[in-house]
Amino acid sequence: MNNNHYRHHCNWKFDELRPNIMGIDTEVPLLTGERVPYVFLDNGASTPTFRHAFEVMGEFMPFYSGVHRGTGFKSILATQVFDEAHDIAGRFVGADLEDNAVIFLKNTTEAVNKLANRCDWREGDVVITTLMEHHSDDLPWRKHAKVIHVGVDDTGYLDMKALREAFECNKGHVRFLAATGASNITGIINPIHEMAEIAHTHDAYMFVDAAQLAPHRTIDVLSETHPGHIDFIAYSAHKMYAPFGIGVLIGPKEYFSHGEPDMVGGGVVEIVETDYVAYSSPPASEEAGSPNVPGAVGLATAIHMLQSVGMDTIAAHEHEMLQYAIEQMKRVPGMRLYGPVETAALSNKVGVISFDIDGVPHAKTAAILSAEGGIGVRNGCFCAHPYVKRLLQYDEESAKTITEEILAGDRTNLPGMVRASFGCYNTLEDVDRLVTSLQRIAHGDIQGDYELHRQTGTYWPRGFDYAFSSYFPHFSFRPTTEITEFNEAS
Ligand SMILES: Cc1ncc(COP(=O)(O)O)c(C=O)c1O
């Protein structure tokens, strides 16, 4: 198998990545009326697009056609491209393609749901997961089994002793150990191979949610004969510079060869009679309906670009940014940083920094960074409520009070932090822009009058309108001032 489709540009250099980011020079409005280049520090949610991935998709589109079983030139070409994209996505994490199925789905969330839906659950089954998980690697399991959340220490590290104890206490019942490769809150990288060894000792499968790890580090699931191999892994293209609606689940073909696929319809069968169905082999059996072929092209191209630059080069750059950002942020008065901040610990952390400033609500900090700094971050609990509450040291009583407030429609005291997350194309100058704005916020040097909207928990600068339609005229936007009114009323 080779990467012939990408032969025309196969030697990407690290310095070529930033200019290849779509929208890297986009200017956005500030409260002052100025326009400044946007600093995008929300890569942990979704990354912007590699232009090359978009262009290769564009080159593919004249050949776009339904895959599998079409007999025309375009269908045969598209089928080969789609099949090869599966192989590229599998090889990206070192999967043995003989024994493993590479299944294309929408995203990591869909992947975990499928994995959980496809298990032959038995009465009393247990899934061990961690308190660090994104809800996508927690809630799907809860539908099928008893889920045990192994705790973390005050910095956010997984308690490995508690993990071992959880296995001991549930001997014979644990089907999966499901853990994130890297946290989307603290950036902590879990010792996934050591964890896999523990799982295998107890005859459980190891699943790694690699949504946050895959864009930042080399992953090797290792061969099945290695005690620390990863049985199942999932990741999302939209966090890897290819936001075209595709994600990947990889795992033993054998696992997907029993029982019925969780979603059925066209594309998953060999033969259908009115009273009989024979399903295809995986991955086809697990990819019901017409697939996202252009998305697969985009993902494969982005993977190729990352691999061509080298994941180690990317990791080294992100490490430098992380170290610099943490050093600078520590100097901001009232700054609280969550997760590991010691230099020695940073090599085991991806480029995610969660923080808040004493006395300034996290939502307000995020709003000011946007309206006065032209900086995109994210705030709140980042779909990992239990972990954030643990890091914020909420006790049971206060967590309960806040839950009641939220359920009553008041998000004034919404727990949370602000998160700055880096991509491979961010620079030390981006960090400087962030830190300059944070210094201003910490010193109360703020221009806007920020109003809290209780129902949403968001802050908006009074009277400011982002005037979206002057940037993107194809849709009819409501003025941002009206959005806030709507939020209050709805
Ligand atoms: C650690 C982690 N797991 C899973 C997900 C879910 O990914 P997706 O939204 O692509 O399904 C995310 C997304 O933020 C994440 O950070």
The ligand as an ORCA input file, in Angstrom:
! r2SCAN-3c Opt
* xyz 0 1
  C     -11.089     14.007     24.872
  C     -12.249     14.111     23.932
  N     -12.942     13.016     23.660
  C     -13.988     13.032     22.820
  C     -14.374     14.200     22.219
  C     -15.551     14.180     21.309
  O     -15.119     14.380     20.009
  P     -16.171     14.596     18.849
  O     -16.927     15.842     19.214
  O     -15.342     14.771     17.645
  O     -17.050     13.428     18.814
  C     -13.682     15.382     22.477
  C     -14.106     16.650     21.861
  O     -13.857     17.725     22.366
  C     -12.588     15.337     23.357
  O     -11.878     16.425     23.643
*
